[in-house]
Amino acid sequence: MRKAGMTSSFIERLKHWALLTIAGLIIVVAFQNQLAVTIRVLFWTVDVSRFALVVVTFAAGALCGWLIKSLRHESHPAIARDAGHHPSTPADPPPRDVDGI
C-alpha cells in the first residue's frame, strides 16, 4: 500500500521533469530558428527571428481566442453554458408512435 505523500512526491517529480523537457525543447527550437526573416506590412519593414515570430503569433492567437471566448460568455451566457451541446443532435429523442398510425 502506498502512502499519499509518496504519490504526490512522484507527481511533483514528474511535473518537474516535464517542465525541464519542455524548456529544453523550446531552447532547441529557438537555436534552430535564429535566422532573421523580414516582415513587411504596408510601409513598415521589421527584421525578426523566426522563433520570435512564432512566439508572437502564438501569443496573438491565444489572446484572440481568449477574448472571443470571454466576449461570447459575457454577451450570451446561454450559448457559453450550452457550448458542449451540438445543435444538430436533439436533447431528447422525438416521441414514438405507439399505435403505428
NORKA-V999845 format. One record per residue. N is the residue number from 1. OMEGA is omega in degrees with one decimal (NA if undefined). D_FIRST is the distance of its C-alpha to the first C-alpha in Angstrom with 2 decimals. Layout:
n=N omega=OMEGA d_first=D_FIRST
n=N omega=OMEGA d_first=D_FIRST
This chain:
n=1 omega=-179.3 d_first=0.00
n=2 omega=175.3 d_first=3.81
n=3 omega=-179.5 d_first=6.72
n=4 omega=179.7 d_first=9.66
n=5 omega=-179.6 d_first=11.98
n=6 omega=180.0 d_first=10.58
n=7 omega=179.6 d_first=10.93
n=8 omega=177.0 d_first=14.32
n=9 omega=177.8 d_first=15.37
n=10 omega=179.6 d_first=14.91
n=11 omega=178.0 d_first=16.89
n=12 omega=177.8 d_first=19.46
n=13 omega=178.4 d_first=20.00
n=14 omega=177.4 d_first=20.40
n=15 omega=179.7 d_first=22.93
n=16 omega=178.7 d_first=24.79
n=17 omega=178.7 d_first=25.13
n=18 omega=178.5 d_first=26.29
n=19 omega=177.6 d_first=28.84
n=20 omega=178.5 d_first=30.07
n=21 omega=178.7 d_first=30.52
n=22 omega=178.5 d_first=32.44
n=23 omega=177.9 d_first=34.52
n=24 omega=178.1 d_first=35.35
n=25 omega=178.0 d_first=36.45
n=26 omega=178.7 d_first=38.58
n=27 omega=178.6 d_first=40.24
n=28 omega=179.4 d_first=41.01
n=29 omega=179.5 d_first=42.50
n=30 omega=179.7 d_first=44.51
n=31 omega=-179.6 d_first=46.01
n=32 omega=-177.6 d_first=46.87
n=33 omega=179.0 d_first=48.63
n=34 omega=-177.9 d_first=50.85
n=35 omega=-179.6 d_first=54.02
n=36 omega=174.7 d_first=56.06
n=37 omega=-179.6 d_first=57.11
n=38 omega=178.3 d_first=60.01
n=39 omega=178.6 d_first=59.58
n=40 omega=176.5 d_first=62.83
n=41 omega=-175.7 d_first=63.03
n=42 omega=-178.1 d_first=66.60
n=43 omega=177.1 d_first=68.28
n=44 omega=174.9 d_first=65.23
n=45 omega=-178.4 d_first=63.86
n=46 omega=172.3 d_first=60.56
n=47 omega=-177.3 d_first=59.07
n=48 omega=178.8 d_first=55.27
n=49 omega=179.7 d_first=52.59
n=50 omega=-178.1 d_first=50.81
n=51 omega=178.7 d_first=47.41
n=52 omega=178.2 d_first=48.78
n=53 omega=179.1 d_first=50.33
n=54 omega=-179.0 d_first=47.06
n=55 omega=-179.7 d_first=45.20
n=56 omega=178.5 d_first=48.03
n=57 omega=177.6 d_first=48.26
n=58 omega=-179.3 d_first=44.53
n=59 omega=178.8 d_first=44.69
n=60 omega=177.8 d_first=47.82
n=61 omega=177.8 d_first=46.26
n=62 omega=178.0 d_first=43.12
n=63 omega=178.0 d_first=45.41
n=64 omega=178.0 d_first=47.61
n=65 omega=178.8 d_first=44.74
n=66 omega=179.0 d_first=43.34
n=67 omega=179.6 d_first=46.87
n=68 omega=179.7 d_first=47.58
n=69 omega=-178.4 d_first=44.35
n=70 omega=177.6 d_first=45.01
n=71 omega=178.2 d_first=48.68
n=72 omega=-179.4 d_first=47.90
n=73 omega=-179.2 d_first=45.47
n=74 omega=-175.1 d_first=48.08
n=75 omega=-178.3 d_first=51.03
n=76 omega=-178.5 d_first=49.44
n=77 omega=-179.7 d_first=46.34
n=78 omega=178.2 d_first=46.49
n=79 omega=179.7 d_first=46.38
n=80 omega=-179.1 d_first=43.40
n=81 omega=-177.3 d_first=41.61
n=82 omega=-175.0 d_first=42.40
n=83 omega=-178.9 d_first=41.83
n=84 omega=-177.8 d_first=39.23
n=85 omega=179.2 d_first=41.70
n=86 omega=-174.3 d_first=44.00
n=87 omega=-177.3 d_first=47.57
n=88 omega=178.2 d_first=48.53
n=89 omega=-178.6 d_first=46.00
n=90 omega=179.8 d_first=46.96
n=91 omega=178.7 d_first=44.53
n=92 omega=179.0 d_first=45.65
n=93 omega=179.8 d_first=47.26
n=94 omega=-179.8 d_first=50.99
n=95 omega=-179.5 d_first=52.17
n=96 omega=177.4 d_first=53.10
n=97 omega=-174.8 d_first=56.54
n=98 omega=-176.2 d_first=56.02
n=99 omega=-179.1 d_first=59.69
n=100 omega=-178.7 d_first=60.15
n=101 omega=NA d_first=63.11
